[in-house]
Every structure is written in C-alpha cells, then in structure tokens.
Amino acid sequence: MPGFCRSTSPDALHETFTAACAAHADGHLAEARQHYQFLLKHAPASALVHYNIGLVYYDEANYEQALAEFSLADTLAPPDADTLFNLAVCYKKVGDHQAAIATYQRLLLLQPDDTDGHYNLGCCFRDVNDDDRAITCYRHTLTLCPTHLPAARNLAYLYHRSEQIGLAIEYYSRVLDQQPEDKAIAYLLAALQGITPESAPDEYVRDFFDAYAQDFEHNLVDDLGYDNPRQLYDCLDRSSARRDRFDHGLDLGCGTGLGGLVFQTLTATLDGVDLSARMLDQAAAKGCYSRLHLDSILHHLRSTSETYDLFLATDVFIYVGDLLPVLTAARSISRPAALFCFTTEHLENGTYRLLSTGRFAYSRSYIQDVARQTGWQVLAQESARLRRERDTWLLGDLWILRLAPPLSDQQSTLSVCT
C-alpha cells in the first residue's frame, strides 16, 4: 500500500498471500490485486501468485491482463488443469478462438474426463462454425454427464441448423423433459413437429436477440443481403398512400434501428419498441428515435397513451403469429388515415404457419382477411426478396395498409406488383 512498508520475511509474505486470498474471496478486488502485485515483486517466478492475480484480473473483466498472468503461470509450472482451463477461457474472451481450442485440447490430454473442458471446446468449435467437431464435443459431454442441459441445447440447435430434424427433435425433447417450463424450447419443438401456436413466446424472442445483437447487422445485411426497410420505403413511395411527412411513427420490433434509419426522414417524431435490451442499445446509438421502449409489441400497443399515424414492422411478424390482436391494438391508437407498413414471409396457401425455421409465414389471403376484420384497408402489396437463405432468396411480401374511415363500407384499393 502507498506509504506502508511491509516486511519481506517468509512469514510476512505468507501473511500477505493469505490476506490477498481473503480480500479476493470478500470481493475486494483492488486490495487483492495490490497484495499480489507486492508478492510478485519478491517472488516473480511464483506460478501460484501469477495464477491468483490472473483470477483477480478476470473478475475485474481485464481479460488481456488475466490472459498474460495465466500464460506466465502456465510457463512457470508443470501443466495444470485449472491454469489451462482459465487460460482457454481468456483466449476465447479476447476473441482468439484457435488458441482457446488448442488450450482446451491440452487440458483434455491432461484430464480426458473434464466435462466442462469438453463442453467449452464444443462451444469454441460452434463459434467458428465447425459444427461436426462441436457435435462430437457436446455428445462426449453428455456421455460424461447425461443431464448436462447446455450440451443438449446446443446439440438440438446444431441439428436444427443442419436440418437433421429427427435428431433436433430428440434433443429438444430431452431438454424439455428436464425443464418442462421452458417456453422457448417448447416453441422450437413445435416448429419442427408442424404445430403452429398463436405467437412466439416473449422469452424466446428476447433471449434470441439479446444473444444475436452484437453480430445482427453484419450477419443480416452483409451476409444475407437484407434490405427490407428500403424495399418497404420504396413500396410506400410508389403507393397511393405516399406522403411527405408523418407526425408520429412507431417502429414495432425496431431491433438495432435499421428501419428507423430509413424512415426517420418521413416522420417528425419516431419511437421504437423492442423486447431486446441489447438491440435497443444499438438502436439508441443511431440517434433516429425520440423514445425507445423495452416492451413487447402487443403490450406496448395496448398500454401506451400515445397515438400514431405511421406504424412500421420490418421482418418482425415472423415472430408474431396471429396478427389480429396486433392490428386491432394498433387501430385503437391510430390517428385518422394512419398507415401500417410491414413485411411478411410468404406462404402460398392457408392462413399463417410456424415453419421449421422457427419463423411465421403468411398467405396473402390471410393478410387481406385480417386487415378487413380489424378496420384496415390494403393499399399496396408487392412481392419481394427478403434475404438470402442458404443458396436461394427467401420470398416475402411488402404491405401498405391504411386505417379505414369509421363505418366505411368502401372496398379497399389494392395495387399488386409481382
């Protein structure tokens, strides 16, 4: 400590080490770090002290420094399972997946039945899209620990992603047997079993996009060619509903704000609502919204005191299902002649259906029927390529709806472009 002279006798150094361990255990990280730094001045070759201060740096989220300390601990002592495990964790934290993989493999040579080592190695392989080796690791994890839920979840996800439906159903069912209250897993299982619920559970949507938020725009725009907001804007511009300005817009399921960037020039005030806090963080950084609400679409529509003359929903209804409640709630807070602009994945027949992808698709006849039931007029519908999916383009529809006048019996005017 500054201004405090400590003895360097063996007994005094041992007392300092004990104090450092106690401070760390009590959560006093700065104090623990200072004790360990003092010890390293007098015992720079101590693998144990380097390891312990590495744990402190890790708890302080200083992963680069933690990595340096664990590396020194690994160099200064014979191979140690705990050191290798934490070294691998830090490599992954700093984004060096290949080094993490190599370090987990060293750990498993030393300790072949390390359940966490096999599971974490599987996660590294999953993150670099080496699904086959990830699956091998997760299956080995379940051999060692048959009730390991994260491994079963990841296996279900990887089998689902590779369209191995039977195996995906097997592992989703395995998770649901242990956690019957898990609505997200029940939803995905329903998607693979051909069952269509009324909507996606909020928990599924929230968790999915919180986890996806960091890479969302890169994957969607750069990798998949997503441009729904611009296509929807152009569809509106070509329609009879075209206006120079709207007073108050609401971007439903606004995500990271891609729709807001496109439509902000049309609105005096634009608000957004989304279930994912991490997506909203990115939307806020774009500066195109007046207010952002952390809420579900339907709850916000039913609870807000605001009124709107423009509603947007780009690539959002794929997680909604039955649109009657949403269009009904939107009508109740609409200003006269309000517009509702949205996109849907295309379904050739029927009404709406939950696909094996976990997304909802809608027939044109369903949209027209539900619009009529809820007091909206279909002004425009256009076919569109929504985004790439594997080796083809996913087809969908762009929709422009206008609030029908009260008690109007006029037929809607529909312009169709294919």
N, C-alpha and C positions, 0 to 999 in steps of 0.2 A: 504494500500500500504506500502511496506517496508520503514521504516524511517518516516512515516507520521502518526501523531496522530490525530484520529478523535474523535469528541465529541460523547457521547452515550446518549445525551438527546433525548427525544421522537421526537422533531422536526428534529434533526440531523439524527436520524435513518430513519425517513420518507424520508428525502432528499437522503440518501444513497440508500433506496429502489427505489426511483424514478430514480436515476442515474443508478442503476443496470438494471432496465427495459429499459431505453433509450439505454444503451450500448448494451443490447441484441437485441433490435429492429434494431440497426445500424450494427449488425453483429460483434461487438467487444466482442467475447465470453469470452476471458480470463479476460477482465476488468469486465464484468458482473459477472463472477464466483467469482472473488476476492471480489466484493461488497457483494454478497450473503453470502460468507463464513464469512465475517466480521459480517454480520447481525446475522448469526446463532450462533456466539459466545455469542451474547447478547440476542437472542430470539430462543433458541434451540427447543422450542416446537411450533414454528410457522409452521403450515401446509402449509401456503401460500408460505413462503420462501423455504421450502423443495420442494414444487411443482415447483416453478420457477427455482430453481437451477437444478432440475431434467430436465427441458426443455433445459437448457444450456448444461448439460452433454449429453443429447440426440443429440443435434445439433453438438456436438463435437465427435459423434459416440462412446462415452463412455457408452455403454448400460448397463453394470453391475452397474456402479455408478448411472446412471439415474434410474435404477430399485430400487436401495436402497433408493434413495430420494423419489420416488413416493410411495414406500411402507411405508416410515415414514409419508408422507403426508396423506396416507390412514388411518394409525393408529391414527394419532393425531386429526383427524376431522371426523365429520359425513360423511357417504358415499357421494361421489361427482362424477358426471358423467365424468367430464374431467379427474380427477385423475384416475378413474378406466380405462378409455379408454387408457390413456398413459401407465398405469401400464401393461395392457394387451399387448399393442404393444411391450413393452420392454421384457415381458416374451417370446413373440414369437421371438424377435431379438436374445435372448440368447439361444434359442432352447428348451425352456420349454413349449411345446405346450399344455400340460394338464393344467398347471397353467394359460396360456393365455385363454383357453376355459372357465375355472372356473371364471375367472375375467370378461370376456365378458358376461357370464351368469349373474353375479352380476349386471353388468351395465344394462342389458336388464330388469332385475327385477325393477330397479330404473327408467329406461327410455325405456319402451317397444317399442316405435316407433323410436328408434335410427337407422336410415338407415345404417350408417357406422358400427355400432355395429353388426347388423345382417350380413352385408357383410363380415366383418373381421372374425366373428365367423365361417361363412361358409368356409372361406379360411383356418382357423385352422383345421376344420374337413376334408377338402380336403387334407391337408398336412399329416394327419395321416390316410388317406385312408378310412375315414368314409364317403363314398360318399352319402349315404342316408340322413344323417343329414346335409351334406354340401348342397345338393339339396334343402332341406327344408329351409335352411337359405337364399339361393340365391333366391328362389321363394318368400319368405317373403320380401326380399329386393326389388324385382320388384313390389310387391304389394304396398309397400310404395313409390317407385319411378320407375314408368314404363319405364323410359328412362335410367335406370342405365345400361350402356353398359358393365362394367366389370362383373356384375352379369349375364347378358345374355351370355357373352362369356364363363364364367365358366360353366354355365348350358349346353351350347352346347358341351363343351369339355367333361363334365362328362357323358352326354347322349351318346356322340360319343364313349367314352371309354367303356361304358357298352353295346354298340351295340344296343341302343334304337334309331334306325336310324330316325324314324319319328320325334321324339322329338328333336334330334340333328339338323335335317334339319330346324325345326321350329325356333330354337333359333339362328342358324347361319343366317337364313334369316332375323330374327329380327335385328341382328347386322348389316347385310349388308344394310338393309333399312335405317339405321341411318348413316352408314359410307360406302356408295357405292364405295368409292375408296380403301377400304381395300382388298388388293390382297390376303393376307393370308386367310382371311375368305372365299373369293370367291373360292379359291383353295380347301379348305376343303369341302365347299358345293358341288363343282363339283365332288369331290371324292365320296360323298355319293349319288349323283344323277347319277352316272355312266358316267360322262363326262370325257374324257381324254384330257387334254391340252398338249401342246408340252413340257412343262417343269414346274417345281415348281418355284414360284416367289422367287427371292433372299430374299425379306423381310421375307417371311415365314421361310426359312432355317436359316437365320441369327438370327431371334428372337427366334426360337425354340431352337437352340443350345446354344445361349447365356444364355437362362434360364436353360438349361439342363446341362451345362458344369460341375458344381460342383459335381453332382451325376452321371455323364455319365458313367465313367468306372465301378463304383460299380454296377450300375444297369445292364449294358450291359454284363460285364464279370462275375461278381459274381452271379447275379440273373438270367441272361438269357443264360449263358453258351457260350457267344460269343468268337469265336477263328478264325475268318475269316483270319486275316493276316497269322497266322501259317499254316492254311489249304492252302492258296494261295501259300505260300512259298514252301510247300511240293509238291504242284502240279507242280510248276515250276521246282523243283528239279527232279521230275520224268519225265519231258518232254524232247523232243529233243532240246529244247532251253536252257538247263542248261548251265550256265557259272560260272566261279569262281569269276568274278568281272565285274562290270559295272562302267563306268566313271562318269556319271551324271544322277541321278534319280530324278524324280518329283513325289511326293505323292499328288495326287489330292484329295481335301477334306480330308486333313490329320487329322482333328479333334484334339484329345489330343495326337496323336503321337503313337498310338498302332501299326500301320503299320510300322512306322519308326523304332521302337524298333526291329522289326523282320527283316526288310530288310536292316538295316544300315550296316550289315557286308558284304553285296554284292556290296555296292556302295562306290566309292571313295568320292563322293560328293552327298548328298541327300538334296533336297529342299522340302518344303511343301507349300501348298496354301489352304486357307480355308476362308469362309465368316465370321466365328465367331471369334471375338477378344478374347473372354473368352476361347474358345477351344485352340486357338493359344498360349495363356499364359501357358496353361498346357503342350502343345507340346514343347514349348521353354524350360521348366523346365527339360525335359527328356534329352536334350543335344544331340539328334541324328540327328538334321538338321543343315545344314550350313546356310541356309537362309529360312525364313518364310515370306510368302506374304499374306496380308489381301486382298483377292480379290475373285471374282467368278472364277470357273474353266475355263469357256469359255473365259472370258475377259483376264485372265492371259495367256492362251494358245495363244490368238490372239495378245497379246501386248508384250510379253517377247522377249528379244533379245537372250536369252539362247537357246541352243539345248540340247537334251536329248537322251540317249539310253535306258532308262527304265522309264516307266510310271506305277504308281500304283493307283488303285481306289478300296479300300475295303469297301464294304457296303455304297457306295457313289451314284451309279447310281440310287438307289431307290428314289433319289430326283432330278434326271436329266430329265428323259423322253426321248425325241428323241436323240439318240446317234450319229446320222450322223454329226451334227456340231462339236461335241467333237472329234470324231475320225478323222474328216477332219483337224481340227485345230492342233491336236497332230501330224498328219503326216507332217504338214508343218514345224515343228520344231524338227523333228526326225533325229537322226543320222542313218547312214546305219545299217540295220538289228536290229533296235530298237525293244524292246519288250513292249507290253502293257498288263499288268496283272490286272484282275479285277474280281469282283463278281457281280452276279445279283440274284434277287429273281426270282423264276421260274414261267413261265406262260405256260400252256400246249398248247394253241392254239392262233392264231392271231399274232400280232407283239409286241406291248407293250401296257400296260394298267395301268391307275391310279386306284389302289384298294381303297376300302372303308377305309383302314388304313391310306390313305394319302401317300402311297409309290407306286412307279412304279415297275411292274414286266415285264419280258421279255421272249419271246419264244426263243428257240434255233435257229429256222429258221431265226428269225429276226436278231439275232446277226451275224449269218453266212452271211446273205444278206448284212447287213450294213458294215460288215468288208470288204467284197468283193468290194462294191461300193467305199469305201474310201481307198483302197490300202493296206489292212492288210490281212495277212494270219492267219487262225485259226490253231494253232499248237496243242492245247490241250483243252479239255473241260471235266470237271468232275462234277458229282453231289455231293452235299454237304448239310449237315445240318447246316444252318446258325446260328440259335439261337432258344431258346425256345420262344413260343408264346402261352400264356395260358397253356393248358395241352398237347401241342404237339410241335414237332420240325418244324420250318419253312424251307422248302426246297428251294435250290437255285443251282446256277451253278458257277463253277470256270472256268475262261477263261485265256488262254495264247495266245496272238496274236503277230505276228512278221511283221514288215514292209516289204511289198513285194518289190522285186527289181524293178527298173524302167522299165516300158514297158514289164514286165514279163507276160507271158501267162501260167505259170505253175499253176497247180492245188494245192490248199493248202493240206497239210498233216494233218489229224485230228486223234488224239488219243482220244478215248472215254472210260471213266471208270464210271461205274454206281454202 
